[in-house]
Amino acid sequence: MYLKNKTAQIAKQNIIKYYFPDMNSEIILETFEKRLLMQRYAGNTIRSYKDYASIFLKHVSKYPSLEEIPLSDIEAFINEKVQNGKISVSYQKGLVGAIKKMYELILDKKIQLDYLYPKRSFSKLPKFFSKEEVRNILDNTQNLKHKAILMTIYSCGLRLSELLNLKIKDIKSSDGIIRIHQSKGNKDRIVSLPDKLLATLRHYYQAFKPKEYLFEGEKGGKYSERSVQLILKKALIKANVQSEGSVHTGRHSYATHLIQSGIDIRIVKELLGHENIKTTMIYTHITDIDKQKTPSPLDFL
């Protein structure tokens, strides 16, 4: 039995050496991407995994193959990043997860790296725009397409990838809903389509005539992430909004304003597409602080 297992192990190593004779990062990353696609990972997840894996492969390029990298060197690589304060908790999780997944899909080998995951997490309250800031942003955005994009993000609580993946057929105007397909976690969901947004989208559609995606580039196809980010950046400047904000801040604003309006947390969870209600609960902390208006000791001096 021992000889049989040993023979199988040697055969497996020979196959690996045949396909990956040296530490060729391009071949490894290309194969990694193909196998992630086969497992139906989302595009953003695949890009993140590849980015993390690329950083790791640069560090271990001195080794002739993945198979010959000792676990101690993987640990040293992560420790160096953490001790130098170069990476956040979420980045550390992503880096360790990508290395584990790469070994699993490339070498068919599960390596034990759980001890390198951060056990302590630091919760940050999400930033959000006030209702007045949202109003100013929309009022100061004159370009019809840009306004439609910003309105859609805020009024539906969309992630950037969800916005860009929206197709015309996903807008169900007669039912007053928008279908979000294969969002984070590969889950579909439905969000409501407000009358104000529907009116704006109809004007936009008549003016721009998109063919497949709701928002398309000049040459067709999906609108780019960078373009949406620039639209928001310019809108914040025009609206004189001092606080920093990203596209995701629009989603945080949507959730916060719903809860401030008294919408049940369980409904907000479904609208956001959260798997666990604990994720949604962070928005109740924001609104609790807002409600309390706790006086400062300075007020009593």
Phi and psi restraints in degrees (value plus and minus 20) as a CYANA .aco file:
   2 TYR   PHI     -81.5   -41.5
   2 TYR   PSI     -65.7   -25.7
   3 LEU   PHI     -84.0   -44.0
   3 LEU   PSI     -57.2   -17.2
   4 LYS   PHI     -83.5   -43.5
   4 LYS   PSI     -66.0   -26.0
   5 ASN   PHI     -85.4   -45.4
   5 ASN   PSI     -60.0   -20.0
   6 LYS   PHI     -85.2   -45.2
   6 LYS   PSI     -61.3   -21.3
   7 THR   PHI     -82.9   -42.9
   7 THR   PSI     -62.6   -22.6
   8 ALA   PHI     -83.4   -43.4
   8 ALA   PSI     -59.3   -19.3
   9 GLN   PHI     -85.8   -45.8
   9 GLN   PSI     -62.9   -22.9
  10 ILE   PHI     -84.6   -44.6
  10 ILE   PSI     -61.7   -21.7
  11 ALA   PHI     -81.1   -41.1
  11 ALA   PSI     -61.6   -21.6
  12 LYS   PHI     -83.9   -43.9
  12 LYS   PSI     -62.4   -22.4
  13 GLN   PHI     -84.2   -44.2
  13 GLN   PSI     -58.2   -18.2
  14 ASN   PHI     -85.4   -45.4
  14 ASN   PSI     -58.6   -18.6
  15 ILE   PHI     -82.8   -42.8
  15 ILE   PSI     -64.6   -24.6
  16 ILE   PHI     -80.8   -40.8
  16 ILE   PSI     -63.5   -23.5
  17 LYS   PHI     -87.2   -47.2
  17 LYS   PSI     -50.1   -10.1
  18 TYR   PHI     -88.1   -48.1
  18 TYR   PSI     -66.0   -26.0
  19 TYR   PHI    -100.3   -60.3
  19 TYR   PSI     -49.7    -9.7
  20 PHE   PHI    -147.1  -107.1
  20 PHE   PSI      50.2    90.2
  21 PRO   PHI     -83.7   -43.7
  21 PRO   PSI     -45.0    -5.0
  22 ASP   PHI    -164.6  -124.6
  22 ASP   PSI     159.8   199.8
  23 MET   PHI    -100.3   -60.3
  23 MET   PSI      52.7    92.7
  24 ASN   PHI    -113.2   -73.2
  24 ASN   PSI      81.1   121.1
  25 SER   PHI     -79.9   -39.9
  25 SER   PSI     -59.9   -19.9
  26 GLU   PHI     -81.7   -41.7
  26 GLU   PSI     -65.3   -25.3
  27 ILE   PHI     -86.1   -46.1
  27 ILE   PSI     -62.3   -22.3
  28 ILE   PHI     -82.7   -42.7
  28 ILE   PSI     -66.6   -26.6
  29 LEU   PHI     -86.7   -46.7
  29 LEU   PSI     -57.5   -17.5
  30 GLU   PHI     -85.0   -45.0
  30 GLU   PSI     -63.0   -23.0
  31 THR   PHI     -87.4   -47.4
  31 THR   PSI     -59.7   -19.7
  32 PHE   PHI     -78.8   -38.8
  32 PHE   PSI     -66.0   -26.0
  33 GLU   PHI     -82.1   -42.1
  33 GLU   PSI     -64.8   -24.8
  34 LYS   PHI     -80.7   -40.7
  34 LYS   PSI     -60.2   -20.2
  35 ARG   PHI     -96.3   -56.3
  35 ARG   PSI     -49.8    -9.8
  36 LEU   PHI     -87.1   -47.1
  36 LEU   PSI     -59.6   -19.6
  37 LEU   PHI     -82.4   -42.4
  37 LEU   PSI     -61.1   -21.1
  38 MET   PHI     -82.2   -42.2
  38 MET   PSI     -51.0   -11.0
  39 GLN   PHI    -108.2   -68.2
  39 GLN   PSI     -13.0    27.0
  40 ARG   PHI      44.7    84.7
  40 ARG   PSI      16.2    56.2
  41 TYR   PHI     -93.4   -53.4
  41 TYR   PSI     130.4   170.4
  42 ALA   PHI     -89.8   -49.8
  42 ALA   PSI     135.1   175.1
  43 GLY   PHI     -76.0   -36.0
  43 GLY   PSI     -64.6   -24.6
  44 ASN   PHI     -83.6   -43.6
  44 ASN   PSI     -58.8   -18.8
  45 THR   PHI     -85.2   -45.2
  45 THR   PSI     -62.4   -22.4
  46 ILE   PHI     -82.1   -42.1
  46 ILE   PSI     -63.8   -23.8
  47 ARG   PHI     -81.7   -41.7
  47 ARG   PSI     -62.4   -22.4
  48 SER   PHI     -83.6   -43.6
  48 SER   PSI     -67.2   -27.2
  49 TYR   PHI     -77.4   -37.4
  49 TYR   PSI     -64.3   -24.3
  50 LYS   PHI     -85.8   -45.8
  50 LYS   PSI     -59.9   -19.9
  51 ASP   PHI     -82.5   -42.5
  51 ASP   PSI     -66.8   -26.8
  52 TYR   PHI     -82.7   -42.7
  52 TYR   PSI     -65.0   -25.0
  53 ALA   PHI     -82.9   -42.9
  53 ALA   PSI     -57.8   -17.8
  54 SER   PHI     -82.6   -42.6
  54 SER   PSI     -62.1   -22.1
  55 ILE   PHI     -82.0   -42.0
  55 ILE   PSI     -63.8   -23.8
  56 PHE   PHI     -84.9   -44.9
  56 PHE   PSI     -63.4   -23.4
  57 LEU   PHI     -83.6   -43.6
  57 LEU   PSI     -53.0   -13.0
  58 LYS   PHI     -83.4   -43.4
  58 LYS   PSI     -57.8   -17.8
  59 HIS   PHI     -88.5   -48.5
  59 HIS   PSI     -54.2   -14.2
  60 VAL   PHI    -125.8   -85.8
  60 VAL   PSI       0.9    40.9
  61 SER   PHI     -84.5   -44.5
  61 SER   PSI     -37.0     3.0
  62 LYS   PHI     -91.1   -51.1
  62 LYS   PSI     -39.7     0.3
  63 TYR   PHI    -103.2   -63.2
  63 TYR   PSI     125.4   165.4
  64 PRO   PHI     -88.4   -48.4
  64 PRO   PSI     -45.3    -5.3
  65 SER   PHI    -178.3  -138.3
  65 SER   PSI     143.0   183.0
  66 LEU   PHI     -78.0   -38.0
  66 LEU   PSI     -58.8   -18.8
  67 GLU   PHI     -78.6   -38.6
  67 GLU   PSI     -47.3    -7.3
  68 GLU   PHI    -117.1   -77.1
  68 GLU   PSI     -14.0    26.0
  69 ILE   PHI    -101.4   -61.4
  69 ILE   PSI     100.1   140.1
  70 PRO   PHI     -92.9   -52.9
  70 PRO   PSI     129.1   169.1
  71 LEU   PHI     -79.2   -39.2
  71 LEU   PSI     -51.1   -11.1
  72 SER   PHI     -82.1   -42.1
  72 SER   PSI     -51.3   -11.3
  73 ASP   PHI     -96.8   -56.8
  73 ASP   PSI     -53.6   -13.6
  74 ILE   PHI     -83.7   -43.7
  74 ILE   PSI     -64.2   -24.2
  75 GLU   PHI     -81.7   -41.7
  75 GLU   PSI     -63.1   -23.1
  76 ALA   PHI     -82.9   -42.9
  76 ALA   PSI     -57.5   -17.5
  77 PHE   PHI     -82.7   -42.7
  77 PHE   PSI     -67.4   -27.4
  78 ILE   PHI     -86.8   -46.8
  78 ILE   PSI     -63.8   -23.8
  79 ASN   PHI     -80.0   -40.0
  79 ASN   PSI     -60.6   -20.6
  80 GLU   PHI     -81.6   -41.6
  80 GLU   PSI     -63.5   -23.5
  81 LYS   PHI     -82.7   -42.7
  81 LYS   PSI     -63.7   -23.7
  82 VAL   PHI     -89.2   -49.2
  82 VAL   PSI     -67.9   -27.9
  83 GLN   PHI     -85.7   -45.7
  83 GLN   PSI     -51.2   -11.2
  84 ASN   PHI    -101.7   -61.7
  84 ASN   PSI     -20.6    19.4
  85 GLY   PHI      45.9    85.9
  85 GLY   PSI       7.5    47.5
  86 LYS   PHI    -105.9   -65.9
  86 LYS   PSI     -37.4     2.6
  87 ILE   PHI    -150.9  -110.9
  87 ILE   PSI     131.3   171.3
  88 SER   PHI    -104.0   -64.0
  88 SER   PSI     152.4   192.4
  89 VAL   PHI     -80.9   -40.9
  89 VAL   PSI     -65.4   -25.4
  90 SER   PHI     -85.8   -45.8
  90 SER   PSI     -55.8   -15.8
  91 TYR   PHI     -86.4   -46.4
  91 TYR   PSI     -61.2   -21.2
  92 GLN   PHI     -80.2   -40.2
  92 GLN   PSI     -64.3   -24.3
  93 LYS   PHI     -80.4   -40.4
  93 LYS   PSI     -64.9   -24.9
  94 GLY   PHI     -83.9   -43.9
  94 GLY   PSI     -60.1   -20.1
  95 LEU   PHI     -85.1   -45.1
  95 LEU   PSI     -68.1   -28.1
  96 VAL   PHI     -84.1   -44.1
  96 VAL   PSI     -63.3   -23.3
  97 GLY   PHI     -81.8   -41.8
  97 GLY   PSI     -59.3   -19.3
  98 ALA   PHI     -87.8   -47.8
  98 ALA   PSI     -60.3   -20.3
  99 ILE   PHI     -83.4   -43.4
  99 ILE   PSI     -65.4   -25.4
 100 LYS   PHI     -79.6   -39.6
 100 LYS   PSI     -66.1   -26.1
 101 LYS   PHI     -86.3   -46.3
 101 LYS   PSI     -57.3   -17.3
 102 MET   PHI     -84.0   -44.0
 102 MET   PSI     -64.0   -24.0
 103 TYR   PHI     -83.5   -43.5
 103 TYR   PSI     -58.5   -18.5
 104 GLU   PHI     -86.2   -46.2
 104 GLU   PSI     -63.1   -23.1
 105 LEU   PHI    -106.3   -66.3
 105 LEU   PSI     -49.3    -9.3
 106 ILE   PHI    -108.0   -68.0
 106 ILE   PSI     -65.6   -25.6
 107 LEU   PHI    -124.8   -84.8
 107 LEU   PSI     -21.6    18.4
 108 ASP   PHI      33.8    73.8
 108 ASP   PSI      25.4    65.4
 109 LYS   PHI    -155.9  -115.9
 109 LYS   PSI     105.4   145.4
 110 LYS   PHI    -115.3   -75.3
 110 LYS   PSI      96.4   136.4
 111 ILE   PHI    -123.5   -83.5
 111 ILE   PSI     124.2   164.2
 112 GLN   PHI    -108.1   -68.1
 112 GLN   PSI      84.0   124.0
 113 LEU   PHI    -144.9  -104.9
 113 LEU   PSI      -6.2    33.8
 114 ASP   PHI     -78.0   -38.0
 114 ASP   PSI     -50.6   -10.6
 115 TYR   PHI     -90.1   -50.1
 115 TYR   PSI     -31.0     9.0
 116 LEU   PHI    -113.0   -73.0
 116 LEU   PSI     -26.4    13.6
 117 TYR   PHI     -94.8   -54.8
 117 TYR   PSI     119.2   159.2
 118 PRO   PHI     -87.9   -47.9
 118 PRO   PSI     112.8   152.8
 119 LYS   PHI    -110.3   -70.3
 119 LYS   PSI     -41.5    -1.5
 120 ARG   PHI    -125.8   -85.8
 120 ARG   PSI     108.9   148.9
 121 SER   PHI    -135.9   -95.9
 121 SER   PSI     128.3   168.3
 122 PHE   PHI    -130.3   -90.3
 122 PHE   PSI      93.0   133.0
 123 SER   PHI    -102.2   -62.2
 123 SER   PSI     106.8   146.8
 124 LYS   PHI    -133.0   -93.0
 124 LYS   PSI     115.0   155.0
 125 LEU   PHI     -90.3   -50.3
 125 LEU   PSI     111.9   151.9
 126 PRO   PHI     -86.2   -46.2
 126 PRO   PSI     122.8   162.8
 127 LYS   PHI     -97.9   -57.9
 127 LYS   PSI     126.5   166.5
 128 PHE   PHI    -167.6  -127.6
 128 PHE   PSI     136.9   176.9
 129 PHE   PHI    -105.9   -65.9
 129 PHE   PSI     125.8   165.8
 130 SER   PHI     -92.1   -52.1
 130 SER   PSI     145.8   185.8
 131 LYS   PHI     -82.5   -42.5
 131 LYS   PSI     -57.0   -17.0
 132 GLU   PHI     -86.0   -46.0
 132 GLU   PSI     -59.7   -19.7
 133 GLU   PHI     -84.4   -44.4
 133 GLU   PSI     -61.4   -21.4
 134 VAL   PHI     -81.0   -41.0
 134 VAL   PSI     -64.1   -24.1
 135 ARG   PHI     -80.7   -40.7
 135 ARG   PSI     -64.3   -24.3
 136 ASN   PHI     -84.8   -44.8
 136 ASN   PSI     -59.9   -19.9
 137 ILE   PHI     -80.8   -40.8
 137 ILE   PSI     -67.4   -27.4
 138 LEU   PHI     -89.9   -49.9
 138 LEU   PSI     -60.3   -20.3
 139 ASP   PHI     -85.7   -45.7
 139 ASP   PSI     -50.8   -10.8
 140 ASN   PHI    -113.4   -73.4
 140 ASN   PSI     -15.8    24.2
 141 THR   PHI    -121.1   -81.1
 141 THR   PSI      85.1   125.1
 142 GLN   PHI    -107.6   -67.6
 142 GLN   PSI     -52.4   -12.4
 143 ASN   PHI     -83.4   -43.4
 143 ASN   PSI     103.4   143.4
 144 LEU   PHI     -80.7   -40.7
 144 LEU   PSI     -63.6   -23.6
 145 LYS   PHI     -85.4   -45.4
 145 LYS   PSI     -63.2   -23.2
 146 HIS   PHI     -83.3   -43.3
 146 HIS   PSI     -62.5   -22.5
 147 LYS   PHI     -83.4   -43.4
 147 LYS   PSI     -62.1   -22.1
 148 ALA   PHI     -81.6   -41.6
 148 ALA   PSI     -59.7   -19.7
 149 ILE   PHI     -84.0   -44.0
 149 ILE   PSI     -69.6   -29.6
 150 LEU   PHI     -85.8   -45.8
 150 LEU   PSI     -59.1   -19.1
 151 MET   PHI     -83.8   -43.8
 151 MET   PSI     -60.2   -20.2
 152 THR   PHI     -85.9   -45.9
 152 THR   PSI     -62.2   -22.2
 153 ILE   PHI     -80.1   -40.1
 153 ILE   PSI     -70.9   -30.9
 154 TYR   PHI     -91.9   -51.9
 154 TYR   PSI     -65.7   -25.7
 155 SER   PHI     -95.6   -55.6
 155 SER   PSI     -33.2     6.8
 156 CYS   PHI    -139.0   -99.0
 156 CYS   PSI     -25.0    15.0
 157 GLY   PHI      44.4    84.4
 157 GLY   PSI      23.1    63.1
 158 LEU   PHI    -107.4   -67.4
 158 LEU   PSI     126.6   166.6
 159 ARG   PHI     -95.4   -55.4
 159 ARG   PSI     140.1   180.1
 160 LEU   PHI     -80.0   -40.0
 160 LEU   PSI     -64.2   -24.2
 161 SER   PHI     -83.2   -43.2
 161 SER   PSI     -55.3   -15.3
 162 GLU   PHI     -87.2   -47.2
 162 GLU   PSI     -60.2   -20.2
 163 LEU   PHI     -80.7   -40.7
 163 LEU   PSI     -68.2   -28.2
 164 LEU   PHI     -88.9   -48.9
 164 LEU   PSI     -47.0    -7.0
 165 ASN   PHI    -107.0   -67.0
 165 ASN   PSI     -26.3    13.7
 166 LEU   PHI     -82.0   -42.0
 166 LEU   PSI     112.9   152.9
 167 LYS   PHI    -132.3   -92.3
 167 LYS   PSI     139.5   179.5
 168 ILE   PHI     -76.7   -36.7
 168 ILE   PSI     -59.0   -19.0
 169 LYS   PHI     -87.6   -47.6
 169 LYS   PSI     -34.3     5.7
 170 ASP   PHI     -98.7   -58.7
 170 ASP   PSI     -35.1     4.9
 171 ILE   PHI    -106.8   -66.8
 171 ILE   PSI      86.2   126.2
 172 LYS   PHI    -121.5   -81.5
 172 LYS   PSI      60.7   100.7
 173 SER   PHI     -83.9   -43.9
 173 SER   PSI     -55.8   -15.8
 174 SER   PHI     -87.9   -47.9
 174 SER   PSI     -47.9    -7.9
 175 ASP   PHI    -115.3   -75.3
 175 ASP   PSI     -30.2     9.8
 176 GLY   PHI      49.9    89.9
 176 GLY   PSI      14.1    54.1
 177 ILE   PHI    -156.9  -116.9
 177 ILE   PSI     143.2   183.2
 178 ILE   PHI    -145.8  -105.8
 178 ILE   PSI     112.2   152.2
 179 ARG   PHI    -113.4   -73.4
 179 ARG   PSI     107.2   147.2
 180 ILE   PHI    -125.3   -85.3
 180 ILE   PSI      96.2   136.2
 181 HIS   PHI    -120.0   -80.0
 181 HIS   PSI     119.5   159.5
 182 GLN   PHI      26.0    66.0
 182 GLN   PSI      35.5    75.5
 183 SER   PHI    -100.7   -60.7
 183 SER   PSI    -179.2  -139.2
 184 LYS   PHI     -77.6   -37.6
 184 LYS   PSI     112.6   152.6
 185 GLY   PHI      61.2   101.2
 185 GLY   PSI      -8.8    31.2
 186 ASN   PHI      36.5    76.5
 186 ASN   PSI      18.3    58.3
 187 LYS   PHI    -133.3   -93.3
 187 LYS   PSI     120.6   160.6
 188 ASP   PHI    -109.6   -69.6
 188 ASP   PSI     133.4   173.4
 189 ARG   PHI    -173.3  -133.3
 189 ARG   PSI     151.2   191.2
 190 ILE   PHI    -142.7  -102.7
 190 ILE   PSI     115.6   155.6
 191 VAL   PHI    -144.0  -104.0
 191 VAL   PSI     137.5   177.5
 192 SER   PHI     -97.5   -57.5
 192 SER   PSI     131.9   171.9
 193 LEU   PHI    -129.9   -89.9
 193 LEU   PSI      80.5   120.5
 194 PRO   PHI     -84.8   -44.8
 194 PRO   PSI     130.6   170.6
 195 ASP   PHI     -79.2   -39.2
 195 ASP   PSI     -60.9   -20.9
 196 LYS   PHI     -82.0   -42.0
 196 LYS   PSI     -62.0   -22.0
 197 LEU   PHI     -87.2   -47.2
 197 LEU   PSI     -62.3   -22.3
 198 LEU   PHI     -79.1   -39.1
 198 LEU   PSI     -63.2   -23.2
 199 ALA   PHI     -81.8   -41.8
 199 ALA   PSI     -63.5   -23.5
 200 THR   PHI     -85.9   -45.9
 200 THR   PSI     -62.1   -22.1
 201 LEU   PHI     -84.8   -44.8
 201 LEU   PSI     -53.9   -13.9
 202 ARG   PHI     -86.9   -46.9
 202 ARG   PSI     -62.8   -22.8
 203 HIS   PHI     -82.5   -42.5
 203 HIS   PSI     -64.1   -24.1
 204 TYR   PHI     -81.4   -41.4
 204 TYR   PSI     -64.8   -24.8
 205 TYR   PHI     -82.3   -42.3
 205 TYR   PSI     -61.9   -21.9
 206 GLN   PHI     -83.8   -43.8
 206 GLN   PSI     -54.7   -14.7
 207 ALA   PHI    -101.1   -61.1
 207 ALA   PSI     -56.7   -16.7
 208 PHE   PHI    -129.5   -89.5
 208 PHE   PSI     -38.4     1.6
 209 LYS   PHI      28.0    68.0
 209 LYS   PSI      37.5    77.5
 210 PRO   PHI     -83.6   -43.6
 210 PRO   PSI     129.4   169.4
 211 LYS   PHI    -115.9   -75.9
 211 LYS   PSI     -64.3   -24.3
 212 GLU   PHI    -144.1  -104.1
 212 GLU   PSI     -81.5   -41.5
 213 TYR   PHI    -101.4   -61.4
 213 TYR   PSI     129.9   169.9
 214 LEU   PHI     -81.6   -41.6
 214 LEU   PSI     -62.2   -22.2
 215 PHE   PHI    -140.1  -100.1
 215 PHE   PSI      97.8   137.8
 216 GLU   PHI    -142.1  -102.1
 216 GLU   PSI     137.6   177.6
 217 GLY   PHI     -95.2   -55.2
 217 GLY   PSI     157.0   197.0
 218 GLU   PHI     -80.6   -40.6
 218 GLU   PSI     -52.4   -12.4
 219 LYS   PHI    -120.3   -80.3
 219 LYS   PSI      -5.1    34.9
 220 GLY   PHI      69.6   109.6
 220 GLY   PSI     159.0   199.0
 221 GLY   PHI      57.5    97.5
 221 GLY   PSI     159.8   199.8
 222 LYS   PHI     -81.7   -41.7
 222 LYS   PSI     124.6   164.6
 223 TYR   PHI     -88.8   -48.8
 223 TYR   PSI     131.8   171.8
 224 SER   PHI    -108.0   -68.0
 224 SER   PSI     131.4   171.4
 225 GLU   PHI     -79.1   -39.1
 225 GLU   PSI     -64.5   -24.5
 226 ARG   PHI     -79.8   -39.8
 226 ARG   PSI     -59.7   -19.7
 227 SER   PHI     -82.7   -42.7
 227 SER   PSI     -63.0   -23.0
 228 VAL   PHI     -84.8   -44.8
 228 VAL   PSI     -61.5   -21.5
 229 GLN   PHI     -82.2   -42.2
 229 GLN   PSI     -60.0   -20.0
 230 LEU   PHI     -88.1   -48.1
 230 LEU   PSI     -56.9   -16.9
 231 ILE   PHI     -78.5   -38.5
 231 ILE   PSI     -67.4   -27.4
 232 LEU   PHI     -86.1   -46.1
 232 LEU   PSI     -61.7   -21.7
 233 LYS   PHI     -78.9   -38.9
 233 LYS   PSI     -65.6   -25.6
 234 LYS   PHI     -87.2   -47.2
 234 LYS   PSI     -57.3   -17.3
 235 ALA   PHI     -84.8   -44.8
 235 ALA   PSI     -58.5   -18.5
 236 LEU   PHI     -84.6   -44.6
 236 LEU   PSI     -59.0   -19.0
 237 ILE   PHI     -86.4   -46.4
 237 ILE   PSI     -66.7   -26.7
 238 LYS   PHI     -82.2   -42.2
 238 LYS   PSI     -56.8   -16.8
 239 ALA   PHI    -104.4   -64.4
 239 ALA   PSI     -21.7    18.3
 240 ASN   PHI      38.2    78.2
 240 ASN   PSI      18.9    58.9
 241 VAL   PHI    -105.7   -65.7
 241 VAL   PSI      97.1   137.1
 242 GLN   PHI     -97.7   -57.7
 242 GLN   PSI     -54.4   -14.4
 243 SER   PHI     -90.9   -50.9
 243 SER   PSI     125.5   165.5
 244 GLU   PHI     -90.7   -50.7
 244 GLU   PSI     129.0   169.0
 245 GLY   PHI    -175.0  -135.0
 245 GLY   PSI     128.8   168.8
 246 SER   PHI    -139.2   -99.2
 246 SER   PSI     158.4   198.4
 247 VAL   PHI     -78.9   -38.9
 247 VAL   PSI     -57.2   -17.2
 248 HIS   PHI     -87.6   -47.6
 248 HIS   PSI     -42.7    -2.7
 249 THR   PHI     -83.1   -43.1
 249 THR   PSI     -52.1   -12.1
 250 GLY   PHI     -83.0   -43.0
 250 GLY   PSI     -59.8   -19.8
 251 ARG   PHI     -86.1   -46.1
 251 ARG   PSI     -63.1   -23.1
 252 HIS   PHI     -81.3   -41.3
 252 HIS   PSI     -58.8   -18.8
 253 SER   PHI     -85.1   -45.1
 253 SER   PSI     -62.7   -22.7
 254 TYR   PHI     -75.8   -35.8
 254 TYR   PSI     -70.3   -30.3
 255 ALA   PHI     -85.6   -45.6
 255 ALA   PSI     -64.8   -24.8
 256 THR   PHI     -82.9   -42.9
 256 THR   PSI     -64.4   -24.4
 257 HIS   PHI     -89.1   -49.1
 257 HIS   PSI     -52.6   -12.6
 258 LEU   PHI     -83.2   -43.2
 258 LEU   PSI     -66.3   -26.3
 259 ILE   PHI     -88.1   -48.1
 259 ILE   PSI     -58.2   -18.2
 260 GLN   PHI     -81.5   -41.5
 260 GLN   PSI     -48.9    -8.9
 261 SER   PHI    -103.7   -63.7
 261 SER   PSI     -21.7    18.3
 262 GLY   PHI      73.9   113.9
 262 GLY   PSI      -8.3    31.7
 263 ILE   PHI     -91.5   -51.5
 263 ILE   PSI     115.5   155.5
 264 ASP   PHI     -77.5   -37.5
 264 ASP   PSI     116.9   156.9
 265 ILE   PHI     -78.1   -38.1
 265 ILE   PSI     -52.8   -12.8
 266 ARG   PHI     -89.6   -49.6
 266 ARG   PSI     -53.1   -13.1
 267 ILE   PHI     -90.4   -50.4
 267 ILE   PSI     -62.0   -22.0
 268 VAL   PHI     -81.1   -41.1
 268 VAL   PSI     -60.4   -20.4
 269 LYS   PHI     -75.9   -35.9
 269 LYS   PSI     -67.0   -27.0
 270 GLU   PHI     -88.1   -48.1
 270 GLU   PSI     -59.4   -19.4
 271 LEU   PHI     -85.0   -45.0
 271 LEU   PSI     -54.7   -14.7
 272 LEU   PHI    -101.9   -61.9
 272 LEU   PSI     -38.2     1.8
 273 GLY   PHI      59.0    99.0
 273 GLY   PSI       5.5    45.5
 274 HIS   PHI     -95.2   -55.2
 274 HIS   PSI     120.1   160.1
 275 GLU   PHI     -98.5   -58.5
 275 GLU   PSI     -58.2   -18.2
 276 ASN   PHI    -138.4   -98.4
 276 ASN   PSI     113.8   153.8
 277 ILE   PHI     -85.8   -45.8
 277 ILE   PSI     -39.7     0.3
 278 LYS   PHI     -81.2   -41.2
 278 LYS   PSI     -53.2   -13.2
 279 THR   PHI     -84.3   -44.3
 279 THR   PSI     -58.7   -18.7
 280 THR   PHI     -94.1   -54.1
 280 THR   PSI     -48.4    -8.4
 281 MET   PHI     -80.8   -40.8
 281 MET   PSI     -42.3    -2.3
 282 ILE   PHI     -78.6   -38.6
 282 ILE   PSI     -50.7   -10.7
 283 TYR   PHI     -93.0   -53.0
 283 TYR   PSI     -43.9    -3.9
 284 THR   PHI     -91.4   -51.4
 284 THR   PSI     -50.5   -10.5
 285 HIS   PHI     -83.8   -43.8
 285 HIS   PSI     -60.0   -20.0
 286 ILE   PHI     -83.5   -43.5
 286 ILE   PSI     -67.4   -27.4
 287 THR   PHI     -91.5   -51.5
 287 THR   PSI     -50.4   -10.4
 288 ASP   PHI     -83.3   -43.3
 288 ASP   PSI     -62.8   -22.8
 289 ILE   PHI     -82.3   -42.3
 289 ILE   PSI     -61.3   -21.3
 290 ASP   PHI     -84.7   -44.7
 290 ASP   PSI     -58.6   -18.6
 291 LYS   PHI     -90.8   -50.8
 291 LYS   PSI     -59.6   -19.6
 292 GLN   PHI     -87.3   -47.3
 292 GLN   PSI     -60.4   -20.4
 293 LYS   PHI      28.0    68.0
 293 LYS   PSI      27.4    67.4
 294 THR   PHI     -79.0   -39.0
 294 THR   PSI     108.1   148.1
 295 PRO   PHI     -88.9   -48.9
 295 PRO   PSI     129.6   169.6
 296 SER   PHI    -109.3   -69.3
 296 SER   PSI     130.4   170.4
 297 PRO   PHI     -75.0   -35.0
 297 PRO   PSI     -46.1    -6.1
 298 LEU   PHI     -81.2   -41.2
 298 LEU   PSI     -49.9    -9.9
 299 ASP   PHI     -85.0   -45.0
 299 ASP   PSI     -41.7    -1.7
 300 PHE   PHI    -118.2   -78.2
 300 PHE   PSI     -19.3    20.7
